[in-house]
Amino acid sequence: MSRQKSIAVFKPYVMNQMSLMPQSYEEKIPAGHLVRLVNEAIEALDLEILLAQYEGGGTSSYHPKMMLKVLVYAYCKRIYTSRKIGEALEENIHFMWLSGGQTPDFRTLNDFRGKRMKGVIEEVFSAVVEQLVAKGYVKLENYFVDGSKIEADANKHKVVWEKRRKRYEQNVREQIKELLLVIEAENEKEEAEYGEKDLESKGGDSSGEETAQALKETVQALNERLKGERNKATRAAFKKLKTDCLPRLEKYEEQQRVLAGRKSYSKTDPEATCMRMKEDRGAEKAWPKPAYNVQLGTEGQFVVGYSVHNHSSDPICLTPHLDQLKHLPKRIVADAAYGSEENYAYLEKHKLGNYLKYTTFYQDTHHYRNPDLIRKHQFRSDYFDYDPQTDEFICPNKQRLSYLYTGKYKTDHGYESERHYYECKNCQDCPLKSQCTQAKGNRRIQVSFKLLEYRRQARANLTSEMGKALRTKRSVDVEGVFGQIKHNMRFRRFRLRGLEKVNTEWGLVCIAHNMQKLAS
């Protein structure tokens, strides 16, 4: 008896089926979903400062609360470009629910992110942190600080370097000096042959050190005096001075103004500075790239404070970073990069717990039990014995370094410290000199006694039971947040240009991270 073949049965599939009661977007979103958390958190914020960005009048605008929800959720879902966000508003049910079915285009989204949010992102972020404090997730007790470099949206092949600019400027000034000498020489020659003819360059300087504006005045004065001049050498020198040297000098002075003390900048984003990226370590050709130095302060792996800088050095970023905080925490915990005298003085002034490591913290805490470290670092001035009676330091060969003078040192932020200088009287016959110093003369050291005292305080705090616990927690807390942002969220490059816009984008990234942490 043959078995009958079974017939496959399918569910009804009818496209363009009319529905009497269409489903709402909300019915499709499960409870506890991340999009619901973003909606609830931003609904609870006081966004008066954001509403104040709209002057009123003209056509109606998309509601800023809706736009903010869409941007924050987009960053939570690793969607960072305005075009991709615009696509999601038309295709993704979660974005449709957040926007209420509205579909602002990519230009509107980009303008809102780059212009409307530019001056208020810190206030919005602070409001999110206040929510975390109110709910008990953050106590503002231990503040773990660290920094990282994020690549800028800039062309790494179009960079202005200060060293090159300085060399090029010096070359053009030498050319100016030579051309002015040629004009003066021809002027003197014609004076001797045809009589007096005043062609001296008003505002000119044979040293070639005048500014571009002074040179411009010189060229204008020469232009009036050289009308009808027939000497070919004079005319050629004047033409090169006017059409070549003057524009180049103006360009180099403008580059110096943009650099503003930095070592480099990108032509496509002048506020980005070239920095060495951690991701490029070990590469054969790891050139510095245009980037921004971002600083984070965390507690419980929530971002409590952030700042963006175009200086690659972490120590000089700490005080402006802390100045941005509305509520200073009780204790500041950071790695050895931040242990500068200026930062210690800031903590002392604001009565904050000093848990900043310094560069020789490891050697100081392991020196006494590690013979290899003793031999390796015995010639560092930090380990020289000090005789307070005679105000002298004693080197490993028992030679004394006597006081010379006291100098002042000023940081970029205006902090002034005292440095005491000491010198050994007789290093020439010392058998240990080659290990102690490379100087031709005697060994000289500089010491800040205030910094040494700050380091003693930091060492006492960091080696206490609480200090050991905080040191262990720091590496997990703040570095874990950077891992979440750079690896899991895949945010390794900014999409906006300029320090203010980059600051806005980094604020959105930090808010998105906090939302994800809440959801988890």
C-alpha positions, 0 to 999 in steps of 0.5 A, a space after each residue: 500500500 503506497 503512502 500518500 505524499 504530504 502537502 506543505 502548508 504555508 501561512 497566508 502571505 498577502 502584500 498590500 493587505 488593508 488593516 482595519 486598525 493599523 498597529 502602532 509602532 509602540 506595540 512592536 517595541 518590547 518593555 525594557 528596550 534601550 529605545 524606551 530607556 533613551 526616551 524616558 531619560 530625555 523626557 525627564 531632562 529640563 531642556 530649556 537651554 536647548 529650546 532657547 537656541 530657537 529664536 522663533 518666527 519663520 517656518 516651524 522646526 522639528 522639536 529639539 527633544 525629538 531630534 536629541 532622542 534620535 541622535 542619542 539612540 543613533 549613537 547607541 546603535 553605532 550610527 554616526 553619520 547624518 545620512 545613515 541616521 536619516 535612512 534609519 528614520 525611514 526604515 527602522 521601527 525604533 527610530 520611527 517610534 522615537 521621531 513620531 514618524 517624522 523624517 528630518 533629512 540629513 542636512 537638518 540632522 547635521 545642522 542640529 548636531 553641529 549648530 544647535 547642540 554646539 553651545 548646550 551639550 555640556 548642560 544636557 550631559 550634566 542633566 544626564 549625570 544629575 539623573 544618575 546621581 538622583 537614582 543612586 548610580 553615581 555618588 561623586 566620590 571617586 573620580 577616575 580620569 584617563 585620556 585617549 586620542 581619537 582621530 579627527 575627520 582630517 586629511 593626514 597628508 595635508 599637515 602644517 608642521 611648525 618646524 617646517 614653517 619656521 624653516 620656510 619663513 627663515 628662508 623667505 626672510 633671507 630672500 627678502 634681505 637679499 632683494 632689499 640689498 640688491 635694490 639698495 645697491 642699484 640705487 647707490 649705483 644710479 646715485 653715483 652715475 646720475 645724481 641723487 635718487 631716493 629709493 630707500 625702502 620706508 619701513 624696510 629693514 636690511 635684517 629682513 625681520 619685519 612683519 608681513 604688514 611692514 613689508 607690505 608698506 615697504 613694497 607700496 613705498 617702493 612701488 611709488 618710487 620705482 615708477 618709470 624705473 628702467 634698471 632691469 635688476 631693480 625691477 626684477 628684484 622688486 617684482 619677486 619681492 612683491 609677487 613671491 616673497 610677500 605672499 609667502 611671508 603672509 602665509 607663514 605668519 597666518 600659519 603661525 597664528 593658527 598653530 597658536 603654540 602647537 607643533 602642527 595642524 591639519 589644513 582640513 581641520 585646523 583645530 586638530 593636532 597631529 598625535 601618535 595613536 595607540 592603535 598604530 604602535 608597533 607599525 613600521 610607519 606609524 606617522 602621527 595623525 590629526 587627532 583630538 585628545 579626549 579626557 574622561 572621568 568615570 565612576 562605576 563605569 558611568 561617564 561623569 565628566 568629559 573634555 576635548 583638547 587639541 594638545 597631546 599631553 595629558 598633564 596639561 589637560 587635567 585642570 581645564 577638565 576639572 574646571 568644567 565639572 559642576 560638582 567636584 568629587 571627593 577623590 581624583 584618581 589617575 595614572 602616572 601621566 598626570 602627576 605634575 606639580 600644577 595638578 597637585 597644587 590644583 587638588 590642594 587648592 580645591 581640597 580634593 583627595 590626591 590619588 595621582 600617580 607620578 612618573 617614578 611611583 613604581 620605582 619608589 614603591 619597589 626600589 627598596 626590595 629590588 636590587 636591579 632597580 637600585 642599580 638602575 636608578 641610583 644616579 637619578 636626582 630623586 634618589 640623592 641624599 639631601 643634607 638640610 643643614 648645608 642645603 646640599 645633595 649627595 651623589 652615590 660617590 659621596 660627592 656634594 652638589 651645592 646650591 647655585 640659584 633658584 629659577 622660576 618656571 611657568 606652565 601654559 596655564 600660568 602656574 608658577 613654580 620654583 626650581 632650585 639648581 645644584 651642581 657638583 664641584 668636582 666630577 672630572 676625576 669621578 669613576 662613576 661620571 659616565 654612568 651619572 651624566 653625559 655633560 662635559 662639565 660637572 653634574 647639575 640637577 634641578 629640584 622642586 621641593 614643593 613637588 617632592 612634598 606633593 609626591 610624598 603625600 600622593 605616595 602615602 595616599 596611594 599605598 594606603 588600603 583605600 589607595 590600593 583599592 582605588 588603583 586597582 579599580 581605576 584600570 577597570 573603571 575608566 579604561 573599561 569605558 574607553 574599551 566600550 566606546 572604541 571597541 564595542 561602539 566602534 567609535 574611533 574617528 570623529 565625523 565633525 570638524 572643529 573643536 566645538 563640534 567635536 566636543 558636541 559629538 564626544 558629548 553625544 558619545 558619552 551620553 550614549 554610553 551612559 544610556 547603554 550602561 543603564 540598559 545593561 
